[in-house]
Structures are given as C-alpha cells and as structure tokens.
Amino acid sequence: MVGYQIKNIVFDIGNVLVRWSPLEIARLTFGSESKANEMAPRIFQCETWAELNEGKLTEKQAMQWYQTELGLSEQTVEMLFFYIKESLIPVYGTYDLLGKLKKSGYKIFALTDNVVEIVAFLKQRYDFWAAFEGAVVSAEVGCLKPSADIYNELLEQYQLVPNETVFLDDVLANVQGAQKAGIHSIQFLNIFQCEEELKSMGVKY
C-alpha cells in the first residue's frame, strides 16, 4: 500500500506519446546508414539544436545554420525538417492511457524539451494536446530537462504537489531530475511496463 495519492500525471512527449528517433530521421534524409550515423550527432547533439529547444533560435534560423555550418543544401535541410515532423508517429498505447487517466479524474500535463514549430505541428496533427490541463515546453521557458528549473516551473505554474504527481519520461536522467524535485517518476519503456508501474503507485483507471 502506497503512502501517497497520485492526482497528477505528467507526460513527456518524445518516445512517450510520439516516436522520436534522430538516427531514423537522418537515415530518411541522407539515405545511407553510414551517412546517417555521421550526421545525426552533428545535427541533434550540437548547440544549435539545444538552442532551438530552448527557444533561443527559430526553426528558420536553425535551418540556415545547418546550411552555413554543416554545408547542407537548402533542399537537404528542408527534407530534414520535413522528416523531423513527419516521423513523429504515435507510440503504441499511450494516447489511450492518457484518455483513460483523464476520464478517471486525474489531471494530465505535459513536460517536454521541444521546439515551438514542432509543438505547433503536433497540435495540428494530433488531438492529444487538447487533453492537457497545462504544458511546460522548454522553448517557451528557456530551460531543458533535467535542469531543476523546468520541474520547478511545472510545479509552480500549475500549483502541483510533488508527492501527488508522477512524471513519465523515456530518458533516465530526466526521470532522476524529476525525482530530485520530489516528483514520482517512471522511466517509460513501453505501455505495458508503464501501466504496471502506475498501478503499483496506486493509480486506478
């Protein structure tokens, strides 16, 4: 029997609600696996990508940087950003889980390292965003997980009690960051494992 009651469920977006695979995006863009292995870290692990996620750059500015600094053609960069968005396919089972939790009375939130233009795309493409009571997006608050600042922003903005809140994220460092803020957390591997862990926390739906 757990000694707390969960009232709030917070979802990460990438690899929890929609798939996020930089290597696959690079394969789709560049065609060959060797080129994808070379380019994926240069595109997605550089300061420019971080600044895009922090809201310091627009998508247009980042696209220009990739052309200038990485020597990519305008057409290649357009293809890259096309696949960045179009590869965001649903993760099996989690949208249904979100709906069941909401129907059962839990408050549902999002906490995501994400880009303004990608969030706009997700809102247009899928209807899950409308289910959130609120969302903290890195590009809107200027900080990234696992910084304490972004978890505190979530708690303060929506007046959440940490011990009544559980956060679902696929990245262990982000889970640990939430735990340091006093938030119960689950490292999301798949829908079946996630549901078992939620039930062990006393979440019922």
Biotite code that builds the C-alpha atoms (Angstrom):
import biotite.structure as struc

atoms = struc.array([
    struc.Atom([0.000, 0.000, 0.000], chain_id="A", res_id=1, res_name="MET", atom_name="CA", element="C"),
    struc.Atom([1.494, 3.322, -1.045], chain_id="A", res_id=2, res_name="VAL", atom_name="CA", element="C"),
    struc.Atom([1.582, 6.212, 1.422], chain_id="A", res_id=3, res_name="GLY", atom_name="CA", element="C"),
    struc.Atom([0.526, 8.904, -1.021], chain_id="A", res_id=4, res_name="TYR", atom_name="CA", element="C"),
    struc.Atom([-2.207, 9.551, -3.564], chain_id="A", res_id=5, res_name="GLN", atom_name="CA", element="C"),
    struc.Atom([-1.361, 10.402, -7.157], chain_id="A", res_id=6, res_name="ILE", atom_name="CA", element="C"),
    struc.Atom([-3.583, 13.129, -8.588], chain_id="A", res_id=7, res_name="LYS", atom_name="CA", element="C"),
    struc.Atom([-1.478, 14.435, -11.480], chain_id="A", res_id=8, res_name="ASN", atom_name="CA", element="C"),
    struc.Atom([0.099, 12.548, -14.391], chain_id="A", res_id=9, res_name="ILE", atom_name="CA", element="C"),
    struc.Atom([2.756, 14.370, -16.409], chain_id="A", res_id=10, res_name="VAL", atom_name="CA", element="C"),
    struc.Atom([3.705, 13.085, -19.857], chain_id="A", res_id=11, res_name="PHE", atom_name="CA", element="C"),
    struc.Atom([6.903, 13.681, -21.751], chain_id="A", res_id=12, res_name="ASP", atom_name="CA", element="C"),
    struc.Atom([6.161, 13.829, -25.497], chain_id="A", res_id=13, res_name="ILE", atom_name="CA", element="C"),
    struc.Atom([9.056, 12.277, -27.436], chain_id="A", res_id=14, res_name="GLY", atom_name="CA", element="C"),
    struc.Atom([9.148, 8.466, -27.126], chain_id="A", res_id=15, res_name="ASN", atom_name="CA", element="C"),
    struc.Atom([6.203, 8.560, -24.736], chain_id="A", res_id=16, res_name="VAL", atom_name="CA", element="C"),
    struc.Atom([3.350, 9.920, -26.875], chain_id="A", res_id=17, res_name="LEU", atom_name="CA", element="C"),
    struc.Atom([5.094, 10.181, -30.244], chain_id="A", res_id=18, res_name="VAL", atom_name="CA", element="C"),
    struc.Atom([8.196, 8.463, -31.554], chain_id="A", res_id=19, res_name="ARG", atom_name="CA", element="C"),
    struc.Atom([11.443, 10.442, -31.588], chain_id="A", res_id=20, res_name="TRP", atom_name="CA", element="C"),
    struc.Atom([14.370, 8.852, -33.444], chain_id="A", res_id=21, res_name="SER", atom_name="CA", element="C"),
    struc.Atom([17.158, 11.206, -34.616], chain_id="A", res_id=22, res_name="PRO", atom_name="CA", element="C"),
    struc.Atom([19.037, 8.367, -36.277], chain_id="A", res_id=23, res_name="LEU", atom_name="CA", element="C"),
    struc.Atom([15.983, 7.320, -38.280], chain_id="A", res_id=24, res_name="GLU", atom_name="CA", element="C"),
    struc.Atom([15.374, 10.952, -39.280], chain_id="A", res_id=25, res_name="ILE", atom_name="CA", element="C"),
    struc.Atom([18.970, 11.124, -40.521], chain_id="A", res_id=26, res_name="ALA", atom_name="CA", element="C"),
    struc.Atom([18.549, 7.829, -42.440], chain_id="A", res_id=27, res_name="ARG", atom_name="CA", element="C"),
    struc.Atom([15.432, 9.157, -44.143], chain_id="A", res_id=28, res_name="LEU", atom_name="CA", element="C"),
    struc.Atom([17.190, 12.399, -45.018], chain_id="A", res_id=29, res_name="THR", atom_name="CA", element="C"),
    struc.Atom([20.588, 11.132, -46.165], chain_id="A", res_id=30, res_name="PHE", atom_name="CA", element="C"),
    struc.Atom([19.712, 7.673, -47.456], chain_id="A", res_id=31, res_name="GLY", atom_name="CA", element="C"),
    struc.Atom([22.684, 5.656, -46.232], chain_id="A", res_id=32, res_name="SER", atom_name="CA", element="C"),
    struc.Atom([23.271, 4.286, -42.763], chain_id="A", res_id=33, res_name="GLU", atom_name="CA", element="C"),
    struc.Atom([26.896, 5.424, -42.673], chain_id="A", res_id=34, res_name="SER", atom_name="CA", element="C"),
    struc.Atom([25.936, 8.995, -43.562], chain_id="A", res_id=35, res_name="LYS", atom_name="CA", element="C"),
    struc.Atom([23.118, 8.899, -41.006], chain_id="A", res_id=36, res_name="ALA", atom_name="CA", element="C"),
    struc.Atom([25.496, 7.717, -38.281], chain_id="A", res_id=37, res_name="ASN", atom_name="CA", element="C"),
    struc.Atom([27.833, 10.587, -39.134], chain_id="A", res_id=38, res_name="GLU", atom_name="CA", element="C"),
    struc.Atom([25.220, 13.328, -39.401], chain_id="A", res_id=39, res_name="MET", atom_name="CA", element="C"),
    struc.Atom([22.729, 12.526, -36.624], chain_id="A", res_id=40, res_name="ALA", atom_name="CA", element="C"),
    struc.Atom([25.060, 13.612, -33.784], chain_id="A", res_id=41, res_name="PRO", atom_name="CA", element="C"),
    struc.Atom([26.173, 16.704, -35.721], chain_id="A", res_id=42, res_name="ARG", atom_name="CA", element="C"),
    struc.Atom([22.555, 17.770, -36.198], chain_id="A", res_id=43, res_name="ILE", atom_name="CA", element="C"),
    struc.Atom([20.888, 16.734, -32.947], chain_id="A", res_id=44, res_name="PHE", atom_name="CA", element="C"),
    struc.Atom([23.703, 16.901, -30.372], chain_id="A", res_id=45, res_name="GLN", atom_name="CA", element="C"),
    struc.Atom([25.011, 20.349, -31.260], chain_id="A", res_id=46, res_name="CYS", atom_name="CA", element="C"),
    struc.Atom([24.494, 23.695, -29.540], chain_id="A", res_id=47, res_name="GLU", atom_name="CA", element="C"),
    struc.Atom([22.168, 24.861, -32.325], chain_id="A", res_id=48, res_name="THR", atom_name="CA", element="C"),
    struc.Atom([19.669, 22.059, -31.671], chain_id="A", res_id=49, res_name="TRP", atom_name="CA", element="C"),
    struc.Atom([19.811, 22.793, -27.930], chain_id="A", res_id=50, res_name="ALA", atom_name="CA", element="C"),
    struc.Atom([19.227, 26.498, -28.564], chain_id="A", res_id=51, res_name="GLU", atom_name="CA", element="C"),
    struc.Atom([16.288, 25.661, -30.828], chain_id="A", res_id=52, res_name="LEU", atom_name="CA", element="C"),
    struc.Atom([14.795, 23.644, -27.967], chain_id="A", res_id=53, res_name="ASN", atom_name="CA", element="C"),
    struc.Atom([15.487, 26.481, -25.531], chain_id="A", res_id=54, res_name="GLU", atom_name="CA", element="C"),
    struc.Atom([13.662, 28.970, -27.737], chain_id="A", res_id=55, res_name="GLY", atom_name="CA", element="C"),
    struc.Atom([16.811, 30.971, -28.480], chain_id="A", res_id=56, res_name="LYS", atom_name="CA", element="C"),
    struc.Atom([16.545, 30.270, -32.210], chain_id="A", res_id=57, res_name="LEU", atom_name="CA", element="C"),
    struc.Atom([13.644, 29.936, -34.611], chain_id="A", res_id=58, res_name="THR", atom_name="CA", element="C"),
    struc.Atom([13.369, 26.939, -36.899], chain_id="A", res_id=59, res_name="GLU", atom_name="CA", element="C"),
    struc.Atom([14.274, 29.197, -39.832], chain_id="A", res_id=60, res_name="LYS", atom_name="CA", element="C"),
    struc.Atom([17.453, 30.382, -38.087], chain_id="A", res_id=61, res_name="GLN", atom_name="CA", element="C"),
    struc.Atom([18.469, 26.804, -37.260], chain_id="A", res_id=62, res_name="ALA", atom_name="CA", element="C"),
    struc.Atom([17.867, 25.716, -40.842], chain_id="A", res_id=63, res_name="MET", atom_name="CA", element="C"),
    struc.Atom([20.152, 28.499, -42.047], chain_id="A", res_id=64, res_name="GLN", atom_name="CA", element="C"),
    struc.Atom([22.848, 27.447, -39.566], chain_id="A", res_id=65, res_name="TRP", atom_name="CA", element="C"),
    struc.Atom([22.753, 23.850, -40.806], chain_id="A", res_id=66, res_name="TYR", atom_name="CA", element="C"),
    struc.Atom([23.324, 25.127, -44.317], chain_id="A", res_id=67, res_name="GLN", atom_name="CA", element="C"),
    struc.Atom([26.139, 27.511, -43.384], chain_id="A", res_id=68, res_name="THR", atom_name="CA", element="C"),
    struc.Atom([27.998, 25.473, -40.772], chain_id="A", res_id=69, res_name="GLU", atom_name="CA", element="C"),
    struc.Atom([27.356, 21.889, -41.921], chain_id="A", res_id=70, res_name="LEU", atom_name="CA", element="C"),
    struc.Atom([27.407, 22.640, -45.634], chain_id="A", res_id=71, res_name="GLY", atom_name="CA", element="C"),
    struc.Atom([23.990, 21.122, -46.266], chain_id="A", res_id=72, res_name="LEU", atom_name="CA", element="C"),
    struc.Atom([21.985, 22.271, -49.257], chain_id="A", res_id=73, res_name="SER", atom_name="CA", element="C"),
    struc.Atom([18.737, 24.162, -48.780], chain_id="A", res_id=74, res_name="GLU", atom_name="CA", element="C"),
    struc.Atom([16.848, 21.176, -50.221], chain_id="A", res_id=75, res_name="GLN", atom_name="CA", element="C"),
    struc.Atom([18.522, 18.739, -47.801], chain_id="A", res_id=76, res_name="THR", atom_name="CA", element="C"),
    struc.Atom([17.682, 20.925, -44.810], chain_id="A", res_id=77, res_name="VAL", atom_name="CA", element="C"),
    struc.Atom([14.079, 21.229, -45.968], chain_id="A", res_id=78, res_name="GLU", atom_name="CA", element="C"),
    struc.Atom([13.939, 17.436, -46.242], chain_id="A", res_id=79, res_name="MET", atom_name="CA", element="C"),
    struc.Atom([15.486, 17.091, -42.778], chain_id="A", res_id=80, res_name="LEU", atom_name="CA", element="C"),
    struc.Atom([12.861, 19.266, -41.128], chain_id="A", res_id=81, res_name="PHE", atom_name="CA", element="C"),
    struc.Atom([10.092, 17.548, -43.091], chain_id="A", res_id=82, res_name="PHE", atom_name="CA", element="C"),
    struc.Atom([11.162, 14.203, -41.640], chain_id="A", res_id=83, res_name="TYR", atom_name="CA", element="C"),
    struc.Atom([11.704, 15.687, -38.169], chain_id="A", res_id=84, res_name="ILE", atom_name="CA", element="C"),
    struc.Atom([7.983, 16.386, -38.080], chain_id="A", res_id=85, res_name="LYS", atom_name="CA", element="C"),
    struc.Atom([6.539, 13.593, -40.204], chain_id="A", res_id=86, res_name="GLU", atom_name="CA", element="C"),
    struc.Atom([8.426, 10.864, -38.297], chain_id="A", res_id=87, res_name="SER", atom_name="CA", element="C"),
    struc.Atom([6.554, 11.784, -35.099], chain_id="A", res_id=88, res_name="LEU", atom_name="CA", element="C"),
    struc.Atom([4.215, 8.814, -35.250], chain_id="A", res_id=89, res_name="ILE", atom_name="CA", element="C"),
    struc.Atom([2.165, 7.730, -32.198], chain_id="A", res_id=90, res_name="PRO", atom_name="CA", element="C"),
    struc.Atom([3.729, 5.472, -29.579], chain_id="A", res_id=91, res_name="VAL", atom_name="CA", element="C"),
    struc.Atom([1.588, 2.380, -29.101], chain_id="A", res_id=92, res_name="TYR", atom_name="CA", element="C"),
    struc.Atom([-0.976, 2.635, -26.323], chain_id="A", res_id=93, res_name="GLY", atom_name="CA", element="C"),
    struc.Atom([-0.078, 5.881, -24.595], chain_id="A", res_id=94, res_name="THR", atom_name="CA", element="C"),
    struc.Atom([-2.785, 8.084, -26.090], chain_id="A", res_id=95, res_name="TYR", atom_name="CA", element="C"),
    struc.Atom([-5.365, 5.536, -24.947], chain_id="A", res_id=96, res_name="ASP", atom_name="CA", element="C"),
    struc.Atom([-3.739, 5.548, -21.500], chain_id="A", res_id=97, res_name="LEU", atom_name="CA", element="C"),
    struc.Atom([-3.920, 9.337, -21.384], chain_id="A", res_id=98, res_name="LEU", atom_name="CA", element="C"),
    struc.Atom([-7.621, 9.217, -22.201], chain_id="A", res_id=99, res_name="GLY", atom_name="CA", element="C"),
    struc.Atom([-8.368, 6.591, -19.567], chain_id="A", res_id=100, res_name="LYS", atom_name="CA", element="C"),
    struc.Atom([-6.477, 8.517, -16.899], chain_id="A", res_id=101, res_name="LEU", atom_name="CA", element="C"),
    struc.Atom([-8.291, 11.739, -17.722], chain_id="A", res_id=102, res_name="LYS", atom_name="CA", element="C"),
    struc.Atom([-11.678, 10.007, -17.718], chain_id="A", res_id=103, res_name="LYS", atom_name="CA", element="C"),
    struc.Atom([-10.831, 8.609, -14.279], chain_id="A", res_id=104, res_name="SER", atom_name="CA", element="C"),
    struc.Atom([-10.326, 12.114, -12.892], chain_id="A", res_id=105, res_name="GLY", atom_name="CA", element="C"),
    struc.Atom([-6.570, 12.530, -12.975], chain_id="A", res_id=106, res_name="TYR", atom_name="CA", element="C"),
    struc.Atom([-5.169, 15.872, -14.093], chain_id="A", res_id=107, res_name="LYS", atom_name="CA", element="C"),
    struc.Atom([-2.956, 15.453, -17.153], chain_id="A", res_id=108, res_name="ILE", atom_name="CA", element="C"),
    struc.Atom([0.032, 17.660, -18.019], chain_id="A", res_id=109, res_name="PHE", atom_name="CA", element="C"),
    struc.Atom([2.933, 17.720, -20.463], chain_id="A", res_id=110, res_name="ALA", atom_name="CA", element="C"),
    struc.Atom([6.585, 18.466, -19.746], chain_id="A", res_id=111, res_name="LEU", atom_name="CA", element="C"),
    struc.Atom([8.711, 18.397, -22.879], chain_id="A", res_id=112, res_name="THR", atom_name="CA", element="C"),
    struc.Atom([12.006, 19.543, -24.331], chain_id="A", res_id=113, res_name="ASP", atom_name="CA", element="C"),
    struc.Atom([10.579, 20.751, -27.596], chain_id="A", res_id=114, res_name="ASN", atom_name="CA", element="C"),
    struc.Atom([10.669, 23.265, -30.419], chain_id="A", res_id=115, res_name="VAL", atom_name="CA", element="C"),
    struc.Atom([7.966, 25.925, -30.961], chain_id="A", res_id=116, res_name="VAL", atom_name="CA", element="C"),
    struc.Atom([7.347, 24.826, -34.553], chain_id="A", res_id=117, res_name="GLU", atom_name="CA", element="C"),
    struc.Atom([7.234, 21.119, -33.659], chain_id="A", res_id=118, res_name="ILE", atom_name="CA", element="C"),
    struc.Atom([4.691, 21.780, -30.907], chain_id="A", res_id=119, res_name="VAL", atom_name="CA", element="C"),
    struc.Atom([2.566, 23.718, -33.404], chain_id="A", res_id=120, res_name="ALA", atom_name="CA", element="C"),
    struc.Atom([2.774, 20.742, -35.787], chain_id="A", res_id=121, res_name="PHE", atom_name="CA", element="C"),
    struc.Atom([1.767, 18.274, -33.051], chain_id="A", res_id=122, res_name="LEU", atom_name="CA", element="C"),
    struc.Atom([-1.212, 20.412, -32.049], chain_id="A", res_id=123, res_name="LYS", atom_name="CA", element="C"),
    struc.Atom([-2.373, 20.440, -35.662], chain_id="A", res_id=124, res_name="GLN", atom_name="CA", element="C"),
    struc.Atom([-1.707, 16.763, -36.390], chain_id="A", res_id=125, res_name="ARG", atom_name="CA", element="C"),
    struc.Atom([-2.924, 15.075, -33.199], chain_id="A", res_id=126, res_name="TYR", atom_name="CA", element="C"),
    struc.Atom([-5.692, 15.741, -30.697], chain_id="A", res_id=127, res_name="ASP", atom_name="CA", element="C"),
    struc.Atom([-3.852, 14.641, -27.543], chain_id="A", res_id=128, res_name="PHE", atom_name="CA", element="C"),
    struc.Atom([-2.599, 18.156, -26.779], chain_id="A", res_id=129, res_name="TRP", atom_name="CA", element="C"),
    struc.Atom([-6.148, 19.311, -26.003], chain_id="A", res_id=130, res_name="ALA", atom_name="CA", element="C"),
    struc.Atom([-6.287, 16.753, -23.171], chain_id="A", res_id=131, res_name="ALA", atom_name="CA", element="C"),
    struc.Atom([-3.565, 18.519, -21.162], chain_id="A", res_id=132, res_name="PHE", atom_name="CA", element="C"),
    struc.Atom([-4.577, 20.715, -18.233], chain_id="A", res_id=133, res_name="GLU", atom_name="CA", element="C"),
    struc.Atom([-1.338, 22.532, -18.976], chain_id="A", res_id=134, res_name="GLY", atom_name="CA", element="C"),
    struc.Atom([2.062, 22.076, -20.612], chain_id="A", res_id=135, res_name="ALA", atom_name="CA", element="C"),
    struc.Atom([5.598, 23.239, -19.952], chain_id="A", res_id=136, res_name="VAL", atom_name="CA", element="C"),
    struc.Atom([7.619, 23.400, -23.176], chain_id="A", res_id=137, res_name="VAL", atom_name="CA", element="C"),
    struc.Atom([11.368, 24.035, -22.983], chain_id="A", res_id=138, res_name="SER", atom_name="CA", element="C"),
    struc.Atom([11.349, 26.532, -25.852], chain_id="A", res_id=139, res_name="ALA", atom_name="CA", element="C"),
    struc.Atom([8.728, 28.603, -24.022], chain_id="A", res_id=140, res_name="GLU", atom_name="CA", element="C"),
    struc.Atom([10.504, 28.684, -20.644], chain_id="A", res_id=141, res_name="VAL", atom_name="CA", element="C"),
    struc.Atom([14.143, 28.747, -21.804], chain_id="A", res_id=142, res_name="GLY", atom_name="CA", element="C"),
    struc.Atom([15.475, 25.687, -19.991], chain_id="A", res_id=143, res_name="CYS", atom_name="CA", element="C"),
    struc.Atom([15.847, 21.967, -20.627], chain_id="A", res_id=144, res_name="LEU", atom_name="CA", element="C"),
    struc.Atom([15.451, 18.762, -18.654], chain_id="A", res_id=145, res_name="LYS", atom_name="CA", element="C"),
    struc.Atom([16.999, 17.627, -16.374], chain_id="A", res_id=146, res_name="PRO", atom_name="CA", element="C"),
    struc.Atom([17.548, 21.161, -15.017], chain_id="A", res_id=147, res_name="SER", atom_name="CA", element="C"),
    struc.Atom([15.734, 21.722, -11.723], chain_id="A", res_id=148, res_name="ALA", atom_name="CA", element="C"),
    struc.Atom([14.300, 24.926, -13.188], chain_id="A", res_id=149, res_name="ASP", atom_name="CA", element="C"),
    struc.Atom([11.970, 23.174, -15.623], chain_id="A", res_id=150, res_name="ILE", atom_name="CA", element="C"),
    struc.Atom([10.468, 20.870, -12.981], chain_id="A", res_id=151, res_name="TYR", atom_name="CA", element="C"),
    struc.Atom([10.007, 23.805, -10.626], chain_id="A", res_id=152, res_name="ASN", atom_name="CA", element="C"),
    struc.Atom([8.298, 25.711, -13.439], chain_id="A", res_id=153, res_name="GLU", atom_name="CA", element="C"),
    struc.Atom([5.815, 22.853, -13.818], chain_id="A", res_id=154, res_name="LEU", atom_name="CA", element="C"),
    struc.Atom([5.108, 22.658, -10.092], chain_id="A", res_id=155, res_name="LEU", atom_name="CA", element="C"),
    struc.Atom([4.806, 26.401, -9.564], chain_id="A", res_id=156, res_name="GLU", atom_name="CA", element="C"),
    struc.Atom([2.878, 27.284, -12.719], chain_id="A", res_id=157, res_name="GLN", atom_name="CA", element="C"),
    struc.Atom([0.186, 24.676, -12.108], chain_id="A", res_id=158, res_name="TYR", atom_name="CA", element="C"),
    struc.Atom([0.433, 24.571, -8.292], chain_id="A", res_id=159, res_name="GLN", atom_name="CA", element="C"),
    struc.Atom([1.145, 20.848, -8.232], chain_id="A", res_id=160, res_name="LEU", atom_name="CA", element="C"),
    struc.Atom([2.121, 18.978, -5.082], chain_id="A", res_id=161, res_name="VAL", atom_name="CA", element="C"),
    struc.Atom([5.235, 16.900, -5.953], chain_id="A", res_id=162, res_name="PRO", atom_name="CA", element="C"),
    struc.Atom([4.156, 13.904, -3.863], chain_id="A", res_id=163, res_name="ASN", atom_name="CA", element="C"),
    struc.Atom([0.796, 13.824, -5.699], chain_id="A", res_id=164, res_name="GLU", atom_name="CA", element="C"),
    struc.Atom([2.448, 13.902, -9.123], chain_id="A", res_id=165, res_name="THR", atom_name="CA", element="C"),
    struc.Atom([4.044, 11.250, -11.346], chain_id="A", res_id=166, res_name="VAL", atom_name="CA", element="C"),
    struc.Atom([6.176, 12.007, -14.406], chain_id="A", res_id=167, res_name="PHE", atom_name="CA", element="C"),
    struc.Atom([6.609, 9.646, -17.387], chain_id="A", res_id=168, res_name="LEU", atom_name="CA", element="C"),
    struc.Atom([9.787, 10.071, -19.460], chain_id="A", res_id=169, res_name="ASP", atom_name="CA", element="C"),
    struc.Atom([11.898, 7.700, -21.546], chain_id="A", res_id=170, res_name="ASP", atom_name="CA", element="C"),
    struc.Atom([15.247, 9.256, -20.524], chain_id="A", res_id=171, res_name="VAL", atom_name="CA", element="C"),
    struc.Atom([16.704, 8.126, -17.196], chain_id="A", res_id=172, res_name="LEU", atom_name="CA", element="C"),
    struc.Atom([18.441, 11.460, -16.485], chain_id="A", res_id=173, res_name="ALA", atom_name="CA", element="C"),
    struc.Atom([15.116, 13.267, -16.879], chain_id="A", res_id=174, res_name="ASN", atom_name="CA", element="C"),
    struc.Atom([13.407, 10.810, -14.547], chain_id="A", res_id=175, res_name="VAL", atom_name="CA", element="C"),
    struc.Atom([16.155, 11.350, -11.965], chain_id="A", res_id=176, res_name="GLN", atom_name="CA", element="C"),
    struc.Atom([15.828, 15.119, -12.348], chain_id="A", res_id=177, res_name="GLY", atom_name="CA", element="C"),
    struc.Atom([12.130, 14.906, -11.558], chain_id="A", res_id=178, res_name="ALA", atom_name="CA", element="C"),
    struc.Atom([12.816, 12.674, -8.569], chain_id="A", res_id=179, res_name="GLN", atom_name="CA", element="C"),
    struc.Atom([15.224, 15.280, -7.185], chain_id="A", res_id=180, res_name="LYS", atom_name="CA", element="C"),
    struc.Atom([12.328, 17.759, -7.351], chain_id="A", res_id=181, res_name="ALA", atom_name="CA", element="C"),
    struc.Atom([10.251, 15.341, -5.258], chain_id="A", res_id=182, res_name="GLY", atom_name="CA", element="C"),
    struc.Atom([8.121, 14.113, -8.181], chain_id="A", res_id=183, res_name="ILE", atom_name="CA", element="C"),
    struc.Atom([7.356, 10.406, -8.500], chain_id="A", res_id=184, res_name="HIS", atom_name="CA", element="C"),
    struc.Atom([8.734, 9.232, -11.830], chain_id="A", res_id=185, res_name="SER", atom_name="CA", element="C"),
    struc.Atom([8.640, 6.293, -14.210], chain_id="A", res_id=186, res_name="ILE", atom_name="CA", element="C"),
    struc.Atom([11.164, 5.653, -16.967], chain_id="A", res_id=187, res_name="GLN", atom_name="CA", element="C"),
    struc.Atom([8.882, 4.809, -19.876], chain_id="A", res_id=188, res_name="PHE", atom_name="CA", element="C"),
    struc.Atom([9.940, 1.707, -21.821], chain_id="A", res_id=189, res_name="LEU", atom_name="CA", element="C"),
    struc.Atom([6.597, 0.610, -23.257], chain_id="A", res_id=190, res_name="ASN", atom_name="CA", element="C"),
    struc.Atom([2.912, 0.872, -22.449], chain_id="A", res_id=191, res_name="ILE", atom_name="CA", element="C"),
    struc.Atom([2.741, -2.456, -20.588], chain_id="A", res_id=192, res_name="PHE", atom_name="CA", element="C"),
    struc.Atom([5.640, -1.692, -18.233], chain_id="A", res_id=193, res_name="GLN", atom_name="CA", element="C"),
    struc.Atom([4.343, 1.843, -17.682], chain_id="A", res_id=194, res_name="CYS", atom_name="CA", element="C"),
    struc.Atom([0.842, 0.688, -16.751], chain_id="A", res_id=195, res_name="GLU", atom_name="CA", element="C"),
    struc.Atom([2.225, -1.869, -14.292], chain_id="A", res_id=196, res_name="GLU", atom_name="CA", element="C"),
    struc.Atom([4.305, 0.806, -12.565], chain_id="A", res_id=197, res_name="GLU", atom_name="CA", element="C"),
    struc.Atom([1.405, 3.244, -12.436], chain_id="A", res_id=198, res_name="LEU", atom_name="CA", element="C"),
    struc.Atom([-0.777, 0.567, -10.837], chain_id="A", res_id=199, res_name="LYS", atom_name="CA", element="C"),
    struc.Atom([1.961, -0.148, -8.274], chain_id="A", res_id=200, res_name="SER", atom_name="CA", element="C"),
    struc.Atom([1.720, 3.553, -7.313], chain_id="A", res_id=201, res_name="MET", atom_name="CA", element="C"),
    struc.Atom([-1.998, 3.174, -6.689], chain_id="A", res_id=202, res_name="GLY", atom_name="CA", element="C"),
    struc.Atom([-3.127, 4.785, -9.951], chain_id="A", res_id=203, res_name="VAL", atom_name="CA", element="C"),
    struc.Atom([-6.528, 3.359, -10.923], chain_id="A", res_id=204, res_name="LYS", atom_name="CA", element="C"),
    struc.Atom([-8.419, 3.797, -14.193], chain_id="A", res_id=205, res_name="TYR", atom_name="CA", element="C"),
])
